[in-house]
Amino acid sequence: MSVRRLGDIAIARIVEREEPAFTVSGLLPDATPETLAPHRHWLEPKALDPATGLLILPIQSYVVRTRRHNILIDGCLGEDKTCRWQMRWHKMRELRFLSDLAALGLAPEDIDFVLCTHLHGDHVGWNTRLVNGRWVPTFPNARYMISQRELAHWEEYNKVASAEAYEECIDESVLPVVAAGQALLVDEDHAIDDEVWLEPLPGHTPGHFGVHLRSHGAEAIMIGDLMHSPVQCAEPDWRGGSDEDPALARQVRRRFLETHAETDHLVLTAHFPSPSIGHIRRAGKSFRFAYDPAAL
């Protein structure tokens, strides 16, 4: 696995899955075949599979090593986890996540913070592991940083959710961390130190946040699910199918693109195809995602 340097900070990705998996209409319900057509030539084959017409999204975590801390941003799907919304990923076993972490020179005990940009199942799975029939924190020495607004939202949601809509990931991957006393419930602008802090990016979920990094004047931000596909840079008004507040998500997405366009700020995406890291560039009245050559 390659490591991208940002001043004194080392950034690496652990990719759990990357395959054609989502329909355009399901992931981006505002897109139509006609409006998608002008973008197909640059989306294919990395972001859009020409054979199936499915969008290609990695499920991945970022490992960030600063001078002071070892940090995991988001926790993929995990092992043994319920995933009714993508049955090929349901109850997966024998994954390489921890061996990939070891390849970076880190054991689970070495992780100081796990930053949960939000609490969807493909971002929290490795928070816990199933041990003797119980969900226990995977990273025994870590503080799991979770938006208190986000947790409250999903606890209330599950109280009234139907069996089909119930989010098992909260029971499997979040509440056991809280019960173990390892959750650090914070506001979405919390700072770990002068190198790592959270940035509110609401809309996808109520407490959704990005993670801002800075070292020696160089800056990066991991954006969580602010955007799912690079086509949303070109079409920022296209909502994500799982956005809780689409209008707010559009507003926050446009503000982000305007703020970071034509800067040297490195953008770390959760679901853009590999290498997933790049910069925001203007393209007429819209934007494009330019992949970072150092991350290829």
Secondary structure, DSSP 4 states (H G I P E B T S, - for coil): --EEEETTEEEEEEEEEEEEEE-HHHH-TT--HHHHGGGHHHHTTTTB-TTT--EEEEEEEEEEE-SS-EEEE---S-SS---TTSGGGTT--S-SHHHHHHHTT--GGG--EEE-S---HHHHGGGEEEETTEEEESSTT-EEEEEHHHHHHHHHHHHH--TTT--HHIIIIIHHHHHTT-EEEE-TT-BSSSSEEEEE-TTSSTT-EEEEEEETTEEEEE-TTS-SSTHHHH-TTSPPTT-SSHHHHHHHHHHHHHHHTTS--EEE-SSSSTT-EEEEEEETTEEEEEE-GGG-
